[in-house]
Amino acid sequence: MQPEIPEETAPDSIVWMYSENIPAVFIDTKSGSAEQIHADKNVKEAGEISVLEVDGSISLRMPLAYIKSRGNTSFTSFEKSLIRLN
C-alpha cells in the first residue's frame, strides 16, 4: 500500500509514525473521507477494511456494508466520534 497524499499538502505538515512487529488496520470510506460520517451520525457510507501484516502482506481485505458514527451525548458533547463498522 502506498500513502495517498493530496498535492496541496505541505510536506512539513506530514507526520510519519512508525511501529515494529505489529499489523496495521486501514479503514477506507468510499468517498475517501470521514467528513460526512463525523458531521451526521445518521450518515452511512460503504467502505473497506484491510490488515497489513508485519511482512507487508495483506491478510484481510473485505468490504464493509457501511461505516457510521454512533452515540448520543458523546456524539455532540465531545471532540471524538465513535465509529461503527458493519
Biopython code that builds the backbone (N, CA, C, O; Angstrom):
import numpy as np
from Bio.PDB.StructureBuilder import StructureBuilder

atoms = [
    (1, "MET", "N", (0.831, -1.173, 0.000)),
    (1, "MET", "CA", (0.000, 0.000, 0.000)),
    (1, "MET", "C", (0.881, 1.244, 0.000)),
    (1, "MET", "O", (1.846, 1.332, 0.759)),
    (2, "GLN", "N", (0.550, 2.176, -0.833)),
    (2, "GLN", "CA", (1.266, 3.439, -0.886)),
    (2, "GLN", "C", (0.405, 4.523, -0.255)),
    (2, "GLN", "O", (-0.811, 4.534, -0.447)),
    (3, "PRO", "N", (1.016, 5.434, 0.494)),
    (3, "PRO", "CA", (0.207, 6.513, 1.068)),
    (3, "PRO", "C", (-0.323, 7.420, -0.026)),
    (3, "PRO", "O", (0.368, 7.699, -1.006)),
    (4, "GLU", "N", (-1.551, 7.877, 0.145)),
    (4, "GLU", "CA", (-2.148, 8.817, -0.793)),
    (4, "GLU", "C", (-2.122, 10.192, -0.149)),
    (4, "GLU", "O", (-2.865, 10.456, 0.796)),
    (5, "ILE", "N", (-1.262, 11.070, -0.663)),
    (5, "ILE", "CA", (-1.094, 12.402, -0.094)),
    (5, "ILE", "C", (-1.543, 13.415, -1.136)),
    (5, "ILE", "O", (-0.961, 13.484, -2.219)),
    (6, "PRO", "N", (-2.574, 14.205, -0.827)),
    (6, "PRO", "CA", (-3.040, 15.218, -1.781)),
    (6, "PRO", "C", (-1.918, 16.191, -2.140)),
    (6, "PRO", "O", (-1.086, 16.524, -1.296)),
    (7, "GLU", "N", (-1.898, 16.642, -3.386)),
    (7, "GLU", "CA", (-0.849, 17.541, -3.862)),
    (7, "GLU", "C", (-0.757, 18.824, -3.054)),
    (7, "GLU", "O", (0.334, 19.370, -2.891)),
    (8, "GLU", "N", (-1.888, 19.320, -2.540)),
    (8, "GLU", "CA", (-1.882, 20.582, -1.807)),
    (8, "GLU", "C", (-1.350, 20.452, -0.372)),
    (8, "GLU", "O", (-1.274, 21.446, 0.349)),
    (9, "THR", "N", (-0.983, 19.230, 0.043)),
    (9, "THR", "CA", (-0.468, 19.010, 1.391)),
    (9, "THR", "C", (0.967, 19.503, 1.492)),
    (9, "THR", "O", (1.826, 19.126, 0.695)),
    (10, "ALA", "N", (1.211, 20.347, 2.477)),
    (10, "ALA", "CA", (2.571, 20.854, 2.705)),
    (10, "ALA", "C", (3.435, 19.727, 3.272)),
    (10, "ALA", "O", (3.036, 19.080, 4.240)),
    (11, "PRO", "N", (4.611, 19.481, 2.689)),
    (11, "PRO", "CA", (5.465, 18.378, 3.158)),
    (11, "PRO", "C", (5.790, 18.444, 4.645)),
    (11, "PRO", "O", (5.886, 17.406, 5.300)),
    (12, "ASP", "N", (5.963, 19.655, 5.192)),
    (12, "ASP", "CA", (6.315, 19.747, 6.605)),
    (12, "ASP", "C", (5.118, 19.509, 7.534)),
    (12, "ASP", "O", (5.279, 19.492, 8.755)),
    (13, "SER", "N", (3.927, 19.326, 6.968)),
    (13, "SER", "CA", (2.751, 19.033, 7.802)),
    (13, "SER", "C", (2.517, 17.531, 7.949)),
    (13, "SER", "O", (1.639, 17.117, 8.706)),
    (14, "ILE", "N", (3.282, 16.722, 7.244)),
    (14, "ILE", "CA", (3.125, 15.270, 7.299)),
    (14, "ILE", "C", (3.861, 14.716, 8.513)),
    (14, "ILE", "O", (5.030, 15.031, 8.734)),
    (15, "VAL", "N", (3.178, 13.895, 9.292)),
    (15, "VAL", "CA", (3.790, 13.239, 10.445)),
    (15, "VAL", "C", (3.865, 11.749, 10.127)),
    (15, "VAL", "O", (2.838, 11.092, 9.962)),
    (16, "TRP", "N", (5.071, 11.226, 10.043)),
    (16, "TRP", "CA", (5.262, 9.801, 9.775)),
    (16, "TRP", "C", (5.376, 9.082, 11.104)),
    (16, "TRP", "O", (6.164, 9.478, 11.964)),
    (17, "MET", "N", (4.597, 8.033, 11.276)),
    (17, "MET", "CA", (4.608, 7.270, 12.515)),
    (17, "MET", "C", (5.095, 5.852, 12.197)),
    (17, "MET", "O", (4.713, 5.258, 11.189)),
    (18, "TYR", "N", (5.926, 5.342, 13.058)),
    (18, "TYR", "CA", (6.494, 4.023, 12.841)),
    (18, "TYR", "C", (6.182, 3.116, 14.029)),
    (18, "TYR", "O", (6.075, 3.569, 15.169)),
    (19, "SER", "N", (6.042, 1.838, 13.737)),
    (19, "SER", "CA", (5.899, 0.834, 14.788)),
    (19, "SER", "C", (6.622, -0.415, 14.293)),
    (19, "SER", "O", (6.939, -0.537, 13.109)),
    (20, "GLU", "N", (6.872, -1.313, 15.191)),
    (20, "GLU", "CA", (7.586, -2.523, 14.809)),
    (20, "GLU", "C", (6.806, -3.764, 15.204)),
    (20, "GLU", "O", (6.256, -3.862, 16.301)),
    (21, "ASN", "N", (6.778, -4.698, 14.284)),
    (21, "ASN", "CA", (6.271, -6.047, 14.540)),
    (21, "ASN", "C", (4.814, -6.112, 14.965)),
    (21, "ASN", "O", (4.434, -6.995, 15.734)),
    (22, "ILE", "N", (3.993, -5.192, 14.477)),
    (22, "ILE", "CA", (2.558, -5.288, 14.707)),
    (22, "ILE", "C", (1.828, -5.000, 13.397)),
    (22, "ILE", "O", (2.280, -4.169, 12.610)),
    (23, "PRO", "N", (0.716, -5.671, 13.159)),
    (23, "PRO", "CA", (-0.068, -5.391, 11.956)),
    (23, "PRO", "C", (-0.702, -4.005, 12.048)),
    (23, "PRO", "O", (-0.841, -3.447, 13.136)),
    (24, "ALA", "N", (-1.079, -3.463, 10.910)),
    (24, "ALA", "CA", (-1.771, -2.169, 10.849)),
    (24, "ALA", "C", (-3.142, -2.383, 10.220)),
    (24, "ALA", "O", (-3.284, -3.148, 9.266)),
    (25, "VAL", "N", (-4.145, -1.706, 10.758)),
    (25, "VAL", "CA", (-5.506, -1.799, 10.241)),
    (25, "VAL", "C", (-5.832, -0.499, 9.515)),
    (25, "VAL", "O", (-5.613, 0.587, 10.052)),
    (26, "PHE", "N", (-6.356, -0.609, 8.293)),
    (26, "PHE", "CA", (-6.745, 0.542, 7.492)),
    (26, "PHE", "C", (-8.231, 0.447, 7.203)),
    (26, "PHE", "O", (-8.723, -0.603, 6.789)),
    (27, "ILE", "N", (-8.948, 1.541, 7.421)),
    (27, "ILE", "CA", (-10.366, 1.607, 7.110)),
    (27, "ILE", "C", (-10.551, 2.736, 6.114)),
    (27, "ILE", "O", (-10.258, 3.893, 6.414)),
    (28, "ASP", "N", (-11.032, 2.401, 4.940)),
    (28, "ASP", "CA", (-11.235, 3.383, 3.878)),
    (28, "ASP", "C", (-12.721, 3.539, 3.598)),
    (28, "ASP", "O", (-13.450, 2.550, 3.517)),
    (29, "THR", "N", (-13.167, 4.773, 3.449)),
    (29, "THR", "CA", (-14.547, 5.035, 3.055)),
    (29, "THR", "C", (-14.614, 5.152, 1.545)),
    (29, "THR", "O", (-13.607, 5.427, 0.893)),
    (30, "LYS", "N", (-15.789, 4.945, 0.990)),
    (30, "LYS", "CA", (-15.956, 5.031, -0.460)),
    (30, "LYS", "C", (-15.589, 6.426, -0.972)),
    (30, "LYS", "O", (-15.013, 6.562, -2.052)),
    (31, "SER", "N", (-15.925, 7.465, -0.191)),
    (31, "SER", "CA", (-15.620, 8.840, -0.611)),
    (31, "SER", "C", (-14.168, 9.211, -0.358)),
    (31, "SER", "O", (-13.681, 10.196, -0.913)),
    (32, "GLY", "N", (-13.460, 8.436, 0.474)),
    (32, "GLY", "CA", (-12.084, 8.747, 0.804)),
    (32, "GLY", "C", (-11.948, 9.703, 1.977)),
    (32, "GLY", "O", (-10.842, 10.139, 2.296)),
    (33, "SER", "N", (-13.054, 10.033, 2.620)),
    (33, "SER", "CA", (-13.051, 10.974, 3.738)),
    (33, "SER", "C", (-14.056, 10.515, 4.786)),
    (33, "SER", "O", (-14.998, 9.784, 4.480)),
    (34, "ALA", "N", (-13.846, 10.952, 6.024)),
    (34, "ALA", "CA", (-14.798, 10.651, 7.091)),
    (34, "ALA", "C", (-15.622, 11.884, 7.452)),
    (34, "ALA", "O", (-16.374, 11.862, 8.427)),
    (35, "GLU", "N", (-15.488, 12.946, 6.683)),
    (35, "GLU", "CA", (-16.174, 14.202, 6.993)),
    (35, "GLU", "C", (-17.688, 14.030, 7.149)),
    (35, "GLU", "O", (-18.260, 14.472, 8.145)),
    (36, "GLN", "N", (-18.331, 13.399, 6.185)),
    (36, "GLN", "CA", (-19.784, 13.245, 6.247)),
    (36, "GLN", "C", (-20.202, 12.366, 7.415)),
    (36, "GLN", "O", (-21.217, 12.631, 8.059)),
    (37, "ILE", "N", (-19.433, 11.330, 7.692)),
    (37, "ILE", "CA", (-19.742, 10.420, 8.793)),
    (37, "ILE", "C", (-19.625, 11.149, 10.127)),
    (37, "ILE", "O", (-20.438, 10.936, 11.026)),
    (38, "HIS", "N", (-18.627, 11.996, 10.257)),
    (38, "HIS", "CA", (-18.417, 12.733, 11.508)),
    (38, "HIS", "C", (-19.406, 13.883, 11.660)),
    (38, "HIS", "O", (-19.678, 14.314, 12.781)),
    (39, "ALA", "N", (-19.943, 14.383, 10.564)),
    (39, "ALA", "CA", (-20.862, 15.519, 10.619)),
    (39, "ALA", "C", (-22.279, 15.119, 11.014)),
    (39, "ALA", "O", (-23.001, 15.908, 11.623)),
    (40, "ASP", "N", (-22.679, 13.901, 10.670)),
    (40, "ASP", "CA", (-24.058, 13.481, 10.909)),
    (40, "ASP", "C", (-24.067, 12.006, 11.271)),
    (40, "ASP", "O", (-23.685, 11.164, 10.458)),
    (41, "LYS", "N", (-24.501, 11.686, 12.484)),
    (41, "LYS", "CA", (-24.448, 10.284, 12.927)),
    (41, "LYS", "C", (-25.428, 9.384, 12.182)),
    (41, "LYS", "O", (-25.368, 8.164, 12.336)),
    (42, "ASN", "N", (-26.319, 9.944, 11.389)),
    (42, "ASN", "CA", (-27.252, 9.128, 10.611)),
    (42, "ASN", "C", (-26.718, 8.763, 9.232)),
    (42, "ASN", "O", (-27.345, 7.983, 8.515)),
    (43, "VAL", "N", (-25.579, 9.311, 8.853)),
    (43, "VAL", "CA", (-24.979, 9.019, 7.552)),
    (43, "VAL", "C", (-24.279, 7.669, 7.614)),
    (43, "VAL", "O", (-23.532, 7.388, 8.551)),
    (44, "LYS", "N", (-24.525, 6.845, 6.614)),
    (44, "LYS", "CA", (-23.842, 5.557, 6.470)),
    (44, "LYS", "C", (-23.104, 5.579, 5.143)),
    (44, "LYS", "O", (-23.648, 6.029, 4.134)),
    (45, "GLU", "N", (-21.874, 5.096, 5.139)),
    (45, "GLU", "CA", (-21.086, 5.078, 3.907)),
    (45, "GLU", "C", (-20.383, 3.734, 3.774)),
    (45, "GLU", "O", (-19.837, 3.213, 4.746)),
    (46, "ALA", "N", (-20.398, 3.185, 2.585)),
    (46, "ALA", "CA", (-19.703, 1.920, 2.318)),
    (46, "ALA", "C", (-18.204, 2.137, 2.442)),
    (46, "ALA", "O", (-17.714, 3.262, 2.332)),
    (47, "GLY", "N", (-17.488, 1.057, 2.672)),
    (47, "GLY", "CA", (-16.045, 1.177, 2.798)),
    (47, "GLY", "C", (-15.357, -0.164, 2.697)),
    (47, "GLY", "O", (-15.943, -1.151, 2.253)),
    (48, "GLU", "N", (-14.102, -0.186, 3.116)),
    (48, "GLU", "CA", (-13.296, -1.399, 3.068)),
    (48, "GLU", "C", (-12.348, -1.402, 4.259)),
    (48, "GLU", "O", (-11.841, -0.354, 4.659)),
    (49, "ILE", "N", (-12.112, -2.569, 4.816)),
    (49, "ILE", "CA", (-11.145, -2.725, 5.897)),
    (49, "ILE", "C", (-10.024, -3.632, 5.398)),
    (49, "ILE", "O", (-10.275, -4.639, 4.737)),
    (50, "SER", "N", (-8.788, -3.263, 5.723)),
    (50, "SER", "CA", (-7.622, -4.044, 5.329)),
    (50, "SER", "C", (-6.691, -4.186, 6.522)),
    (50, "SER", "O", (-6.590, -3.289, 7.358)),
    (51, "VAL", "N", (-6.009, -5.334, 6.590)),
    (51, "VAL", "CA", (-4.985, -5.544, 7.608)),
    (51, "VAL", "C", (-3.669, -5.809, 6.892)),
    (51, "VAL", "O", (-3.542, -6.759, 6.120)),
    (52, "LEU", "N", (-2.692, -4.947, 7.165)),
    (52, "LEU", "CA", (-1.357, -5.067, 6.588)),
    (52, "LEU", "C", (-0.464, -5.712, 7.638)),
    (52, "LEU", "O", (-0.265, -5.164, 8.722)),
    (53, "GLU", "N", (0.069, -6.880, 7.306)),
    (53, "GLU", "CA", (0.902, -7.622, 8.252)),
    (53, "GLU", "C", (2.314, -7.053, 8.309)),
    (53, "GLU", "O", (2.704, -6.231, 7.480)),
    (54, "VAL", "N", (3.069, -7.506, 9.300)),
    (54, "VAL", "CA", (4.440, -7.032, 9.519)),
    (54, "VAL", "C", (5.312, -7.248, 8.288)),
    (54, "VAL", "O", (6.172, -6.421, 7.984)),
    (55, "ASP", "N", (5.100, -8.348, 7.581)),
    (55, "ASP", "CA", (5.925, -8.656, 6.405)),
    (55, "ASP", "C", (5.467, -7.919, 5.142)),
    (55, "ASP", "O", (6.040, -8.116, 4.070)),
    (56, "GLY", "N", (4.447, -7.078, 5.261)),
    (56, "GLY", "CA", (3.963, -6.311, 4.112)),
    (56, "GLY", "C", (2.824, -6.969, 3.361)),
    (56, "GLY", "O", (2.261, -6.373, 2.443)),
    (57, "SER", "N", (2.481, -8.182, 3.736)),
    (57, "SER", "CA", (1.373, -8.865, 3.073)),
    (57, "SER", "C", (0.038, -8.365, 3.645)),
    (57, "SER", "O", (-0.030, -7.888, 4.778)),
    (58, "ILE", "N", (-0.995, -8.485, 2.851)),
    (58, "ILE", "CA", (-2.328, -8.099, 3.289)),
    (58, "ILE", "C", (-3.070, -9.378, 3.671)),
    (58, "ILE", "O", (-3.342, -10.226, 2.822)),
    (59, "SER", "N", (-3.397, -9.508, 4.970)),
    (59, "SER", "CA", (-4.037, -10.732, 5.446)),
    (59, "SER", "C", (-5.554, -10.641, 5.415)),
    (59, "SER", "O", (-6.244, -11.658, 5.480)),
    (60, "LEU", "N", (-6.070, -9.430, 5.316)),
    (60, "LEU", "CA", (-7.513, -9.258, 5.264)),
    (60, "LEU", "C", (-7.827, -8.042, 4.423)),
    (60, "LEU", "O", (-7.240, -6.978, 4.620)),
    (61, "ARG", "N", (-8.726, -8.185, 3.507)),
    (61, "ARG", "CA", (-9.279, -7.062, 2.756)),
    (61, "ARG", "C", (-10.714, -7.440, 2.458)),
    (61, "ARG", "O", (-10.988, -8.366, 1.695)),
    (62, "MET", "N", (-11.624, -6.705, 3.075)),
    (62, "MET", "CA", (-13.024, -7.043, 2.856)),
    (62, "MET", "C", (-13.880, -5.783, 2.843)),
    (62, "MET", "O", (-13.563, -4.793, 3.503)),
    (63, "PRO", "N", (-14.963, -5.836, 2.086)),
    (63, "PRO", "CA", (-15.849, -4.672, 2.042)),
    (63, "PRO", "C", (-16.633, -4.528, 3.341)),
    (63, "PRO", "O", (-16.905, -5.509, 4.032)),
    (64, "LEU", "N", (-16.985, -3.302, 3.655)),
    (64, "LEU", "CA", (-17.851, -3.008, 4.795)),
    (64, "LEU", "C", (-19.162, -2.486, 4.230)),
    (64, "LEU", "O", (-19.167, -1.565, 3.413)),
    (65, "ALA", "N", (-20.266, -3.067, 4.658)),
    (65, "ALA", "CA", (-21.579, -2.623, 4.178)),
    (65, "ALA", "C", (-21.755, -1.139, 4.459)),
    (65, "ALA", "O", (-22.244, -0.384, 3.619)),
    (66, "TYR", "N", (-21.341, -0.732, 5.674)),
    (66, "TYR", "CA", (-21.367, 0.694, 5.979)),
    (66, "TYR", "C", (-20.498, 1.013, 7.183)),
    (66, "TYR", "O", (-20.191, 0.154, 8.010)),
    (67, "ILE", "N", (-20.118, 2.271, 7.247)),
    (67, "ILE", "CA", (-19.387, 2.846, 8.366)),
    (67, "ILE", "C", (-20.236, 4.022, 8.819)),
    (67, "ILE", "O", (-20.705, 4.797, 7.986)),
    (68, "LYS", "N", (-20.446, 4.172, 10.125)),
    (68, "LYS", "CA", (-21.242, 5.291, 10.616)),
    (68, "LYS", "C", (-20.773, 5.688, 12.001)),
    (68, "LYS", "O", (-20.149, 4.896, 12.706)),
    (69, "SER", "N", (-21.074, 6.909, 12.386)),
    (69, "SER", "CA", (-20.806, 7.370, 13.745)),
    (69, "SER", "C", (-21.921, 6.871, 14.642)),
    (69, "SER", "O", (-22.998, 6.511, 14.167)),
    (70, "ARG", "N", (-21.663, 6.851, 15.927)),
    (70, "ARG", "CA", (-22.698, 6.448, 16.862)),
    (70, "ARG", "C", (-22.547, 7.223, 18.158)),
    (70, "ARG", "O", (-21.532, 7.880, 18.389)),
    (71, "GLY", "N", (-23.560, 7.139, 18.993)),
    (71, "GLY", "CA", (-23.552, 7.823, 20.274)),
    (71, "GLY", "C", (-24.612, 8.910, 20.313)),
    (71, "GLY", "O", (-25.063, 9.371, 19.265)),
    (72, "ASN", "N", (-25.007, 9.314, 21.479)),
    (72, "ASN", "CA", (-25.968, 10.400, 21.651)),
    (72, "ASN", "C", (-25.241, 11.606, 22.210)),
    (72, "ASN", "O", (-24.791, 12.464, 21.450)),
    (73, "THR", "N", (-25.120, 11.684, 23.507)),
    (73, "THR", "CA", (-24.394, 12.797, 24.115)),
    (73, "THR", "C", (-22.937, 12.788, 23.687)),
    (73, "THR", "O", (-22.354, 13.845, 23.446)),
    (74, "SER", "N", (-22.352, 11.618, 23.591)),
    (74, "SER", "CA", (-20.934, 11.532, 23.218)),
    (74, "SER", "C", (-20.696, 12.051, 21.800)),
    (74, "SER", "O", (-19.600, 12.520, 21.491)),
    (75, "PHE", "N", (-21.699, 11.974, 20.944)),
    (75, "PHE", "CA", (-21.534, 12.441, 19.559)),
    (75, "PHE", "C", (-21.439, 13.958, 19.501)),
    (75, "PHE", "O", (-20.640, 14.499, 18.737)),
    (76, "THR", "N", (-22.241, 14.650, 20.298)),
    (76, "THR", "CA", (-22.286, 16.113, 20.224)),
    (76, "THR", "C", (-21.476, 16.810, 21.306)),
    (76, "THR", "O", (-21.114, 17.973, 21.130)),
    (77, "SER", "N", (-21.181, 16.151, 22.408)),
    (77, "SER", "CA", (-20.549, 16.825, 23.540)),
    (77, "SER", "C", (-19.033, 16.691, 23.601)),
    (77, "SER", "O", (-18.382, 17.413, 24.356)),
    (78, "PHE", "N", (-18.467, 15.787, 22.826)),
    (78, "PHE", "CA", (-17.033, 15.547, 22.879)),
    (78, "PHE", "C", (-16.438, 15.671, 21.487)),
    (78, "PHE", "O", (-17.138, 15.513, 20.486)),
    (79, "GLU", "N", (-15.136, 15.956, 21.428)),
    (79, "GLU", "CA", (-14.486, 16.097, 20.129)),
    (79, "GLU", "C", (-14.363, 14.775, 19.389)),
    (79, "GLU", "O", (-14.341, 14.773, 18.158)),
    (80, "LYS", "N", (-14.283, 13.668, 20.082)),
    (80, "LYS", "CA", (-14.153, 12.380, 19.407)),
    (80, "LYS", "C", (-15.515, 11.873, 18.971)),
    (80, "LYS", "O", (-16.528, 12.169, 19.605)),
    (81, "SER", "N", (-15.537, 11.117, 17.899)),
    (81, "SER", "CA", (-16.753, 10.453, 17.437)),
    (81, "SER", "C", (-16.525, 8.957, 17.459)),
    (81, "SER", "O", (-15.466, 8.483, 17.047)),
    (82, "LEU", "N", (-17.486, 8.224, 17.925)),
    (82, "LEU", "CA", (-17.392, 6.770, 17.913)),
    (82, "LEU", "C", (-17.805, 6.274, 16.541)),
    (82, "LEU", "O", (-18.730, 6.816, 15.937)),
    (83, "ILE", "N", (-17.139, 5.263, 16.047)),
    (83, "ILE", "CA", (-17.393, 4.739, 14.710)),
    (83, "ILE", "C", (-17.899, 3.310, 14.838)),
    (83, "ILE", "O", (-17.421, 2.540, 15.671)),
    (84, "ARG", "N", (-18.862, 2.971, 14.009)),
    (84, "ARG", "CA", (-19.404, 1.613, 13.967)),
    (84, "ARG", "C", (-19.139, 1.050, 12.569)),
    (84, "ARG", "O", (-19.408, 1.716, 11.569)),
    (85, "LEU", "N", (-18.621, -0.160, 12.502)),
    (85, "LEU", "CA", (-18.332, -0.828, 11.241)),
    (85, "LEU", "C", (-19.302, -1.988, 11.064)),
    (85, "LEU", "O", (-19.538, -2.748, 12.003)),
    (86, "ASN", "N", (-19.861, -2.129, 9.879)),
    (86, "ASN", "CA", (-20.720, -3.285, 9.580)),
    (86, "ASN", "C", (-20.359, -3.837, 8.233)),
    (86, "ASN", "O", (-20.959, -4.814, 7.785)),
]
sb = StructureBuilder()
sb.init_structure("model")
sb.init_model(0)
sb.init_chain("A")
sb.init_seg("    ")
for serial, (resi, resn, name, xyz) in enumerate(atoms, 1):
    if name == "N":
        sb.init_residue(resn, " ", resi, " ")
    sb.init_atom(name, np.array(xyz, "f"), 0.0, 1.0, " ", f" {name:<3s}", serial, name[0])
structure = sb.get_structure()
